[in-house]
Amino acid sequence: MMSEEAGQMLVVYDDPSDQRSLSLDDTSSAEESPDETRLSLETPNDAIPYIGQRFATHDEGYEFYSEFAKRCGFSIRRHRTEGKDGVGKGLTRRYFVCHRAGNTPVKTSNENKPQRNRKSSRCGCQAYMRISKVTELGAPEWRVTGFDNHHNHELLEPNQVRFLPAYRTISDTDKSRILMFAKTGISVQQMMRLMELEKCVEPGYLPFTEKDVRNLLQSFRKLDPEDESVDLLRMCRNIKEKDPNFKFEYTLDSDNRLENIAWSYASSVQSYEIFGDAVVFDTTHRLTAFDLPLGIWVGMNNYGMPCFFGCVISREENLRSLSWALKAFLGFMNGKAPQTILTDQNMCLKDAIAKEMPSTKHALCIWMIVAKFPSWFNAVLGERYNEWKAEFYRLYNLESIEDFEQGWRDMVNIFGLHTNRHVANLHALRNLWALPYLRSHFFAGMTAAGHSKSINAFIQRFLSAQTRLAHFVEQVAVAVDFKDQAAEQQTMQQNLQNISLKTGAPMESHAATVLTPYAFSKLQEQLVLAAHYASFQMEDGFHVRHHTKREGGRIVYWVPREGIISCSCNQFEFSGILCRHALRVLSTGNCFQIPERYLPLRWRRINTSSAKLLHSSNDHGERIQLLQNMVSSLITESAKSKERLDIATEQVSILLSRIRDQPVPSQGIRDFTSIHRKL
């Protein structure tokens, strides 16, 4: 934008909005003494701009001021230019200002184009540097004729200033590397980790962010998002025609463009029926090709392996789209909400869950929080970062709320984090992520570090080779099928392993025949530990503590006649596995089998397809036929070894006794007789 000043001086504004929002008054044009300039941060004297400082070119002056700004904690931009090359005296003066100079420019609204309501960083800061061209002895040079380093805002710390757009750059070499990575199909997050390793820099210290990489990749895409959306819907309809049990829902905006789409497979709905008690809803990923928010629902099966439940793609991530996604997911799962749901820290998602799943316990995924630690604490803590992280994990895994609170205060004091906003925010949300506050809710073990890695690796399979939007649905289906096949192989391997009994207790051998090897290994750990505890009967329960300690311990309540037992540590409620305290009381009370209710279906050796059919079929004849098939399989598997045959004989005897104890109505006998004749 151009305007004429006195003397026909041509003035050009690099940002047109600056003509309205920022003006340097006449006094700023006068030369200032270096003594009158006060710096916001301590800086070496030879690196401070001063009146009369000389530069060979105006670009050299800009680079010098930019480096100075970076050390001080801000960035700069070109404000205005006086004169023009080739006209009169040519270019005579340049102004460089703080990146927060001026006020928010007014945008003209366009009804056909969605507006991005981003908060402007401009706050009217008056810090600047002015350079003017001086010609002496025929050699032109540029001198500093105005400088003010007073800012009306806080300056950034060294570990924060590098995230300003002015200092985030992707070199040509890095661009080529990123495009090569994109062709291999790895996610942006994986690209960042690889480049950090290649450059030997700490996580979060590359000169660009994940958002910059996504923008770069998007600039190289020549696909039409509208055409892609049409192809995606066509793909879902084609899958639905081939598989009527495939489920998908979508919404269109007022212009008939795709707004949200969610889908789930028949095997996913089937798995959710048994393993949908605890769910992770991961919304931290985006489709690289289109920079679209992506949400994935996953859970944990009875063999400790991740299982896929559903997927959603949205144009925007807000309360409305997230509420729609949760509602669609519940529709896929026949209205059954999970007991617990783990997510990233997202206020819109928190509100959406409270609205659509009011009875579900919402908690934050610890691995999603920890993933942000390098950028939050690496520069702040330096060499003590790993020491602090180890202490954080210790506090996270504590059982007692009192111990957690005391430990947190000690941690803040030891590491001097009293004013750190991330630490303050973590503590404010502690009831959503710290285990001492969550142990009364069931999470299927998904809060453990090992499971978080396996779930994250499982999700990463969906994020590869995102070339076309329509192809993504197929990619997810392939990844789910591959995972299902791998899970079946691992399940078979687990079942074929010889289980080693460590205590010789009848409870242990009984549990080994009922639980999956994964679940049994968790129970076995507690059985081994139980031998080190002493139990003392009280009026209303048992006091259980480690045999080496005089104080502390847990309170266990046991009602033998009803087969009910509970412990104040809440481990069964948290994991579905009885704790060492309860097992000690059962052992002391001459209990030789764990009560049925404490061997949950979700941790038993069951075939999900058979269990689903058995529960869903209303036809009596079909259920009897299914039972006959299961008995046939039982005989085939049991005949393979003497040990298997012994276990089968023992368990079938127990099962027959339980069945014979159940009353049989006369109508049921007639129904069975008629069905038996048909069979």
N, C-alpha and C positions, 0 to 999 in steps of 0.2 A: 504494500500500500504506500502511496507517495503523497507528499504535501510540500508546498513552497513556504520557506521562511524568508525573513528579511535578507536582502542581498541575493535573492534568487538562489539560496542554498537548497539543494535537493536533499530531502530526508527520506530514507527508506527504512521501514520497520521490518525486521526479520519475522516477527510474529504480529500480524495485523491487529490482534486484540490489544497489543501493548500501547497503541496510539490512544486508546480510550482508557485503559486501566492503569497505565504507569507513566509518570512524567517526572523527570529529574529537573528540579527547579534551577533558576539562574545561578544560584550560589554554587551549585554543583559543577558549573562550568569554569569557575575560578580555580586557579591553582591553589593547592592546599599544602601546608607544611607537614612533613612526616611526623612532627611532634604532635600534631592534632589528630593523628590517626591512631585509634586504639584497636588492638587485635582481640578477637573473640577467644582465641586459643593461643597458647605459647608456641611460637614458630621460630626457627633459626632466622636471624636478621637478614642473611643473604638470600633468603627465600621469600621475603616479604615485599610486596609491591611498594614502590615509593615514588614520590613526585620527581619527575626528571629521569626515571629509569628508561633505558633505551633498548629498542628492538629493531632488528633489520627489516622485519615485515610485520604486518598486523596479525598474520597467522601465528607468528612466533610469540607475540604478546598474548594471544588467546590461549595458546598451549601453556604458557607460564602461569597465567591466572587460573587455568583449569587445574593444574597440578597443585597450586597453592590452596585452591578451594577443597580439593580432595583431602589434603592433609588436615584442613580445618574442620571438615565435616559437612560440606555442602557441595553442590555442583553449580555450574554457570550455564548461561545461554547467551547468544548474541541478541542484543536489544534493538539498536538502530544504527544506521550508517548515514553520515553526512557527506554529500558529494557522490560522484560516480565516475568510474574510470572512463577516460576519453571525453569527458564533458568539463570544460573550464579548467579549474585547478585539479580536477580528478577527485579521487577518494581522499578526504581530509580528516575524518574523525570517526572513531568506532566506540560504541558503548557495549560493555559486557556486564550482565547483571546476575544476581543470585537466582537460582531456579525457582525460588518462591516469590520473586518479584511480581508486581502487578496483582490483578484480581481475576476471578473466574470469568472467562469470556462467555458471552451470552450466545447460546446455540439456537439456530433457527430450527423449529420443529418440522418434521416431515412425517405425515400420517402413515405413509407407506413404508417407512423405515423405522424399525424398533430403536428406541433411544437407550443408551447405556448410562445409567445413573451412577457415574463414578465421581467420587468426591475429589475436588481439585485440591492440589497442595499449595496453591498460590495464596499468599496472605499479606501482600503489599510490602514485602521486605524492600528496603532502600539500599542495601549493600550493592556496590558496583565498582567497576574500574573503567576509566575512559582513557583512550590513547589518541594522540593527534599526530598528524604527519608534519614533520619539520624538514625544510630543505636548507642545508647550510653547505657552502662550498660545492654545490652541485650534486651532493649525495643525499637523497631523501632517507629519512629514518623515522621511526615511530617512538614517541615519548609518552610516558604516563603523565597526564595532566589533571587527573581526578581519581580519587580512591577513597572509598568509605567501606569499612568492614563491620559496621554495626548491623546486627541482625535482630529482628523482632520475633524470632522463633528459636527453639532449641537446635543446637548443632548435633550432628550424628556422631556416634562413636566410630572408630576405624573399622570395626567388624560390621557396621551397619551401612556406612557410606558407600561401600562397594556395590550395594544393591540398587543404588540410584540408576535410572536409565542411562545417564550420560557415561557411566563407567562400566556398563554391561555391554560387552562386545563379543562377537563370534568371529574369529579370524577366518580367512579363506581356507586355511588348512583344516581348522576345526569344522567348517561347513562341509568340506569334502568328506571328512571322517563321519560326520553325523548322517549324511546322505547314504554313505556306504552301510552304516549300521541299520538305517531304515530299510534298506533292501533285504537285509537278513531277517527282518521281522521282529527284532527285539523292541521292547517298550522304551519310552523316553527315560523312565527311571533307571532302567538297566544301562542305557547309553551314558547317563550321567555318572553312574558308578564306575563303568569301564574307563571313561575319560579321566576320572579322578585317580584311578589306579595308574593309568598310562602317564599322567603328568605328576604323579607322586604328591598329590595335594590332599588335604583333609577333606572329608565330606562337607559339601556346602561352600567350598572355596574356589570353585571354578569362576571365571569372569563372566559367566552367564547363568541363567536360571532355567528350570524345566519349561517355564512359560515361554522363554525366548526360543528354545529348541522347537516347541510345538508351533510357534508362529513361523519359524523358518521352514519347517516341514509343510505347513499349510500353504505357504507362499509358492511352493513348488508343485502343489496339486492343481490340476487343471480340470477337476471333476465338478459337475454341477450338483450342488446339494439337493436341489429339487428333484432332479432325475434319480439321484441315489435313493431318496426317500420313496419314490414310486417303486423302484426296483426292490427295496426292502420289504414293502408291503406285499408286492407280488410274490416274493420268495416265501414269506410267512403263509400266504394263502395256499401256495403250492405244497408246502410241507403239511398243512392242515388237511389237504385233500388226500395225501398219501397216508397220513397218520391222524385219524380223528381225535386221538387223545392228546395231540399237541395243542397247547393253549397259548393264545396271544391276545392282547388288548392294545388299543391305540387311541389317540385323540388327534383331531385336526383343529387348526386355528380358524379364525374367521375368513382367511384367504384360502382355506382348504389345503394348507400345508401341514405336513406331519409335525406334531408337537411333542408327543411322548409315545413310546412303544415298549411293551414289556412282554416277555414270553417265558414259558416253562415246558419241559418235556414230560412225557408220561412217566418215565423212570424217576424223575425228580419229585413229582407229586406222590408217587408210591413211597419213595424214601422218606419224604417229609411226614408221612402218616405215622412213622415210628420214631424218626430222629429229628423231628421238627420242634422238639422241646426247647432247644437252644440254637439260635441263629446268629450268624454274622452278616450284617448288611454293609458291604464295603463300597463307599461312594468316593474314594480317593483317586480313582483312575479316570482317564478320559480317552476317547478314541482319537489317536494321534492324527489320523487323516483329516478329521473334521473338527477337532477340538470340542467334541460333544461330551457332556458329563455321562458317565457310565456307572451303574449300580449293579452289584452282584450279590445274590443271597447264597450263602454256603452254610453247611453244618458239619457235624461229626458223626460217623456211623459207629456201630458196636465194635468194630475192629480198630477204632482210633484213627480212621482215615477220612479225609474231607469228602463231602458229597455235595453236589450242585443242586440248588433249589430253583433258581430263577435269575433273570437278567432284565435290566431296564436301560433304555437310552432316552435322554431328554434333551430338548434344545436349551433349556436353562435349568439351573439348580436353585429352586426357591421353595417356599412353603407349599405353594399350590402344586408344583410338579412332584414334590416328594410325597405329599399326601395322596396324590393320585397313584403313585407307584406302590405305596403300601396297601392302598385299597385294591389295586389290581392283583397284587400278590396274595392277599387274603382270598380274593375270588378264585384264584388258581387252586388254593389249598382248602377249598370248601368252607371258608370262613373260620378255619382253625388258626388262632393266633399263637405264636410261640410263648413259652413261659418267660424267656429272657431274650434280649436282642442286643448285640454288641455293634457299635458304630464308631465312626470318627467323631471328633469334637466339632459339632455343627449345630448351631442354635436352631436353624430352620428344621433340621432333621429331628431334633429333640422335641420341638413343638408338634411336628407331624406325627411322631410316634405317640405322644400324649393324646392326640386327637383321634387317630385311627386304631391304636392298640392300647387303650387305657389300662387294661389289666396286665400288660406285659412289662416286666422290669427292664428298664433301659440302662445300659452301662457303656463305658467307653473302652474300645480296644486298646490294650496296653501297648501292643506293637506299633499301632498307628501313632501313639503318643511318643514312644521311644524313637521312632524314625525321625522325629523333628529335633531330637536332642543335639545332634552335631551343630546345626545352625543356631540353636538357642544358647548352648553352653560351651562349645569348644573354645571360642575366643575368650569367653569370660573366665573360664576356669584354667585354661592352658594345660600344663602338665598334670594338674589334679583332676582333669575331666574323668579319666577312667576310674580313679578312686571314688569320685562322687557318684558315678554311675553304679558302681558296685554297692554303695551304701543305699542308693535309691532302690535297687532291686531287693535288698535285705528288708527295707521298710515295707515295700510293696507286698512281700510274702508273709509278713507277720500275721499272727492270728488275733491278737488283742488290739482293740481300738486305742486303749490307754497306752500300750507300748508304742503304737504307731505315732500318736500325737507327741509323746515325749521324744521319740527318736527323730521326728521331723524338726522339732525345735532345736535339738542338738545339732542336726545336720546343717540347718540354716546358720547357726552360730559358728560352727567349725569352718564352714566354707565361705562365710561372709556374704550370704545371699539375701540379706534383710530387705534390700531395695529392688531385688530382681523381679521384674513383672511376671516372668514365666513361672518362677517358683511360687509367687503369690497366687497366680491363676490356677496352678496345679493343686495347691492346697485348698483353694475355694471349691474346686470340683472333686475333692478327694472321695466323696461318697459315691462317685460314679466310676472310679477306676481302682481305688486301693482295696485290696482283698479283705482286710479286716472289716470293711463296710459292706462287702458283697457275699460273705460266706453263707448267708441264710438263703441264697438263691442258686438255682441249678444252672451251671454253665458247661457241662459235659467235658470239662477239662480244657476248653478252648482258651483259657486265660494263661496256660502254660507256654513258656517261650518256645519249646519244641513244636507244639501244635501251631503256633502262630506262623512259624517258618514254613511248615508244610501247607497251611492254608494259603499263605502268600504265594508260594511256588505254584500251587494249584491254580490260583487266579491268574498268574502271569501267563499260563498256557493260552488263555483266551485273548491276550493282548498282542499276540504275534501276527505279523503279516497283515496289517489292517489296510488292504489295498482298496477294497470296495465295501460300502456299508452293507449291501445285501449279502456279501460273502461272509460277513461277521457271524450271522446266525448259523451258517453252516460250520464255520470254524469252531464256534462254541459247542455245537452238536458233536463234532469230531473229537474235541478235547474231552467232552463228557463221556463219550463212548470209550475213548482210550483209557480214561481214568477208571471207568467201570470195569473194563477188562483187566487193568492192572490191579485193581482192588480185589477182583475175584482170584487172581493168581496169588496175591499176598495173603488173602484169606485162607486159601488152600494150604499155602506154606505154613501159616500159623497153626492151622488145625493138624497138620501132619507132624509138627514138632512134638517131641516127647516132653510133656510137662514134668518138671522136677519139683517134687514136694519137699518143702524145707522144714516143716514143723512136725509132720506126722500126725497132726490133729485131724479128727474126723471132719471138722468144719472145712478144713483145707481141701481134703479129697472130695468132699461133696461139692464145694464151689467150683472145683476144677472141671467137673462134669457138666456144669450148668452155664458158666460164664465163658465168654470168648477168651482166648489166650491173652489178649490185650487187657481186658477188664480184670481177669484173674491175676495178672501180674501186679496190678494196682492193689488188689485186695491182699495178695500174698505179702506185699511190703508191710501192710498194716498188721497182718497176723504175726510176722516175725517181730515187729516192734512191740506188739502186745505182751510178749513174754517178759519184757523189761519193766512192766508196770504193775503196781500193786493197787488193789481195790479194797475199799473200806465201806461196809454197809452203814447207811444212816437211816433215819426215820423215813425220809421220803425219796431215797435213791442211793446211789453209790458215789463215793469220792474216789477218783482214779488219778494217780500221779506216778511219775517216774520213780523207780525204787531208790534212786540216789538223792532225791530231793525231799525236803521236809515241808516245803510250802508250795503253793500253787496247785495245779492239777485241774481236772474237769469234773463236772457233775453229770452222771449218767442216770437216766430214769428207765426202769425196765418193768414191764407188766407181762410176766411169763404166760399167763393164761390166754392173753389176747395176742401174744407174739409181737408186742410193741416195745421198741427200745429207741432212745434218743440221747444225744450227747450235746453238751453246751458248746462244743467246738464246731458244730454244724457241718461237719465234713460230708455226711451222707446227703444232706440237703444241697450241698455245693457241687458234689461230684457224682453222687449215686453209688458211692463205695463206702461201706461201713468203716469207721475209724478204729484205731487201736484201742481207744478207751472202751468203746461199746463191745468190741471183740473180747477184751479182757473180762468184762462183766459176764458175757455169755459163757466164756470158758469156765469161769469160777462157778457159775450156776449150773454146771453139768449139761450145757446145751451142746449137742453134737452136730447139729445142722443149723445153718443160718436161716432164719425165718424167710419164707417165700417173698414177702413184701420187700425185703432188703436185697433181693436179687432181681433188679428191675428188668423188664422185657427188653429195654433198649441196650442192655449190656449182655444179653444172653446169646447163645449159639442158635440163631434163627436165620432162616432164609427169608429175606425181605419179601420176595415175590410170593412165597407160600403163605407167609403170615398175613400178607395183604389180602390174598384170595380167601383165606380162611375166615378173616374178619368181615370182608365185604360181601361175600356170597350169601344170598338169602335162601337159596335153594338147598333143601336138606339133602337131597340126593347128590348134588354137586359136592357138598362138603364131605359126605361120607366117601365119595369116590376119591377126593383129594386126600382124606385121611388114609385110605387104603394105599395110595401111592406113597405117602410118607412112611407108612409101616413097611412097605416093600423096600424102600430105600434104607430104612433102619436095619432091616435084616441083611441086606447086601453089604452095608458098611460094617456091621458088627461081626460078620463072618470072616473078616480079613485078618483078625488076630484074636488070641485068647484074651488079651487085656480088654479089647473093645467089647468082646462078647460078655465078659464079666461085668463091665460097666453097664451095658445095655440091659442085661438080666436084672441087675440091682435096681436100676432106675425104672424099668417097666413094671417091676413088682410094686414099687412105691406108687407109681401112677395108677395102676389098677386098683390099689387099695383106696386111693382118693376118689376114683370114679365110682366105685361100688358104694361109697358112703353117700353119694348124691341120690336124691329121690327120683324115681322114674314114673311119670304120669302114664296112665293106661293108654291114652291117645298116642303117646310117644312110642309105645310098644307096637301098636297097630301100624303106625307110620313106618317104623323101621322094618317090620315084617314084609310089608308090601314093597318097600324099596329094595330089600334084600333079594326078593324073588325076581325083580327086574334085573338086578345085577348078576 
